[in-house]
Amino acid sequence: MTLRLLLSKELKSLLREPMVIAMIVLPLVMYSAMAPFYGAASKQAEAAAKLKGVKLAVAACHPRAMEKAMLETIASSLRARGVNASYVEACSPLRLLEHGYDVVVMLNSTAATKVSFTVYVKGSVSKLMKTLALPGSVIGQIRVAASPAANVTSRAYIVLNGRLWSFEDLNNLYGVGITMGYATFFILFPAASLGAALIGAEREERTLDVLFSLPVSRRSIAVSKALAALSVSVLAAVSALAGLYNMFHSMGVNLGITRYYAPGDLGVYVAAIAAEALFAVMLAMIVGLFASTMRGAQSASMIVVFPAIVPPMMLMVGLPLSLWVAVLPYTAAVYAGLSPILGTRMALAATAAQALEALAALLVLAKLLESEAAVTGPETVKRLLQRLRRRRR
Amino acid sequence: MSVLSSSPPLIVKNLRKVYAGGVEALKGISFTVQSGSIFGLVGPNGAGKTTTFRIIATLLKPTSGTAIVDGVDVTKSPLEARKRLVYVPEEVGAYRRLSGREYLEFVVNVYLSARGASRSEIEQALDEAIKLTGLSEEKLSQKMLEYSKGMKRRVQVAWALAVKPRLAILDEPTSGLDVEASYELRRVIAEYARRHGVSVLLSSHNMLEVEYLCDNVALIKSGRIIEMGAPREIVEKYGARNLEEAYMAAIRGGGE
């Protein structure tokens, strides 16, 4: 009985805090809104599996008659399954890619029942998921088309951004890049949590009125709070990342950071996560203005960080890594993580866009702080909710 | 260090405030605080005292009317206005992780730097604020988390007076304090403000305190000023023995 009463009191207090309600509702809205992107991604994967829209060459350099016959059979079998495939006699697969083919399956050697191919794929940065899926799909189709008894072995290379990548390298780097995108949470969580709490603490400690009546601009207050939150969260992130590095190191796991990334790339990555963290701090402070308690402020920080999950997730499921996507908030770290693939310019563009968004959020925050909402924030929310309730009645 | 001006520290004209929910907290109030005087704004809870103070302190915006602090319109130039006033709210808080001394250093430095004071002027004001708190060195070094309400109030009032603003706004400075703490705080306000010519706008529910401290008083009820004048004049007008009786007569008889 006592436990029930205590639990009921706790739930009432929690569920009457608008920020907690927002924290519950937001993921439902957010993840549902992502559905069309997942749909598009699954279509991309399906197209890659069926080699739909792919112009494929089955090629060999000075083949023997028996090899030529086998390759022609494979090409014809692929065509019968709807693949735009043709047999070509050529010695330079890269030249074939330059001349309109998307995929070149080059015969290396045949010996007894063993057949060895090298697959060359013309990659697309904006369709990286499809690019990475193609070699596997191609070899799968070739295995079916070749004699069932044949032992098909293969290697794959991808031409992307003017570089020839081995499939393994590109695939690993993609994984590391996305992981680095997600690693921003080590800074986003403390940044948003501190950002929201800085205003919440002023309200809870009843120091806001004195602070706001001091002869300093509200913009200075916003900047000083943001920098304080950012500095502490950088320390927290460095501590977390150093701890993880030690953990991986002792486990013998090598993420290949130094192998894939030049110091410049890592510099862009640091700038990208700093810009994302600053943006999160600003948003958290804006949302935190409307929280009446520290609990509300902490919930507000979750509201701010939740959306950061979306861009890496959407990029993982095939959202094109284009410049348009780069300007979306919380994409900078993923772009910086993938900068060896995408190029530093794209990562810099994403970082610059994120920094501009942080600046815009700072201006909004400064404007809000100058307004009455800064002082009466939670009361404003309460009044709005009351008005909504009255309307419903 | 103090901003010298010939304008009165505060002129409030037809101040009106309607909150977003439609509540009309102020219905056009006007009053003036003369230089070096202590002005009391008194009235029941919800009469509009704190709303008035918060508008003057640039925390809220008036629906109409003006509040001019030392010649500066608080709505048009809030930052300039804030250089001329200090506001100590009723629900006085404290940065729990700062010591009393650190807090005083912070507010005195911020306030006086904005007014362009020299290093020595800031040091002098800080020393004065420390003295006015009446707290020992040991207490001042403690985190404010450990301070009583009275101690927090002393710290706030001390810096509010020590920086010698044109206008110090003290919202119920002695509310919730025990007799001794109230007495001490009243003494500090009366002596220091008068000695240094700091104009004070305060509110209180203690009419004896108002009578003791204030040169002029405005009685506010339901957002309207229903009586204004020197405490003695108001007492005489209502044929009362003291301000408390006059206040009761005014509140029960006049206004809404």
Interface residues (C-beta under 8 A of the other chain):
Chain A: E205 R206 T207 L208 D209 V210 F212 S213 L214 P215 V216 S217 E370 S371 E372 V375 T376 T380 R383 Q386 R387
Chain B: Y19 A20 G21 R54 A57 T58 L59 L60 K61 P78 L79 R82 K83 L85 V86 Y87 V88 P89 E91 V92 G93 A94 Y95 R96 V107 V110 Y111 A114 R115 Q156
